[in-house]
């Protein structure tokens, strides 16, 4: 589903919810999940265990003139059910876009995963003029879900 301020994709993954959450909550694994091509690596972050936590990622993209880092502030955490964070250039406050992963068990060995990329809280007009949202397409989000499916089955 896509509207003018968010994109949501869903996929059933043949893995238990705890296995899916284990991959998502480990920033070291995010490079293998990324369908956008922006994530290079984790910057020695700990496993995500609570809201308010910040993890740093090494990134690249023409929208930022090449290599850069992001700080990701965890805004939602419910073990095996929900993981969300707002992303910002390193050492800055999040300007309002958020990634949300929701996990719904589908029996003992399957999980429905919903991924939402939401930029509805971005209000900085200069930023909105500089960055053309969405930076990540629906197809790239679908690719992330495919990578997640591969990561938990391997």
N, C-alpha and C positions, 0 to 999 in steps of 0.2 A: 504494500500500500504506500502511495506517495501523495503528499499534499504539498503546499507551497513552503512549509517550514520543517518537514520531517519526511523520512523514508523508513518504512518498516518492512522487513522480510522475515519469513518463517521457513523452517525446515525440520522434518523429523530426522533424528539421528539415532542410529542403532547402537546406543551405548547408555549405560545407567547415568542418571542425573549427576551422581557424585563424581563420576569419571569426567563428564563434560565440565563440571564446575572446577575440578582440579586443574584442567588445562587452562580455562579462562582466568583463574585467579593467580596464575603464574606469569608475570610479565615477561619472563625469559622466553615463553612460548608464543608471544604475540606476533613476532616476526613471521612465524610459520602460518599464522591465521590470516594475516593481512592480505586483503584482496585489492587494495589500492596501490600497492607498491611504494607507499610512503615510509613504512616502518623498516628501519635498518637493524636495530638491536635494542635490547634493554640496557639501561645504564645502572647495572648492579642493584636492582630493586628487590625488595623482599616480597614474598607471597602476599597477596591482598587478603587481609583478614578483618577489616572494619572500615566504616565510613570515616572520612576525614584523612585517611592515609593518602600519601602522595607518592606516585611512582614516576620515574623519568625515563623517557624513551628517546633514542637517537633516530632522527627522521631525515628524509630528503624529499624535495619537491620544488618544481619551478615556481609555485605560488609563494614560496619563502626564499627564493633565490638560491636554492641548493640545499646543503646540509644544515640542519638545525636540531634543537632539542625541544621536547615538550614536557611539561609537568602535568600530570593527570591526577586530579583530586577525586577520590572516591566519594560519590554522592549517594550511592545505594549499595547495601550489602545485606543479603539474607542467604546464608550458606545453602548451597545446592538449589537456590531459587532465583536469585537476583544479583546482578553486579552492574553498577553504573558508575561512570566517571565523566567529569568535565575536563576538557583539554585546553591548555594554554601554552603559549611560548614560555620556555623555561624562565623561572623567576618572575612571572607576572601572574596577575589574578585571572581566573578563567573568564573569557568574554561572553560565554553563554552557550556554546555547543556541547552536546552531551551524547554519550554512547550508552545504551542500555541493553543488557543481555538478560532475558527472562527465560527460565527453564521450567518446563512443565513435564513431570514424569508421565510416561505413556506405558505403564507396566514396569516390570523390574529391569528390562534391558533396552528401553527406548526413551528418548527425551525429545519433546518438541521445543525447539530453540527459536526465540523471537529476538531479533536484533533491530534496534531502533537508533537511527542517527537523527538527532533533533537539534535544529539551530534556531528554534523559536524564541529563545531567551537572548539572542544577540541583538543588542540595541545600539551599539556604537556605530553611528552613521559612517564615520571614516572607514571603519573596518568593513562594513557592508559594501562600501564603494570599492575597496581594495580587493576583497575576496568575493568571488562569485560562487555563492552557495547554490547547490551542494558541491562541495569539493570531492565527495565520494559518491559515485553513482549507485543506483539500485543494483545494477549488474555486478559491480565490485563488492557490494554487501552480500549478494548471493554467493559470490566467489569465496568470501570470508567464511560463510556457513559451510561451503564445500570443503574448505581447508580444515575447518574445525572437525567435520565428520571424518576426514582422513587422519587427523591428529589423534582422535580418540580411538580409532580402530587399529592404529599402527603400533 
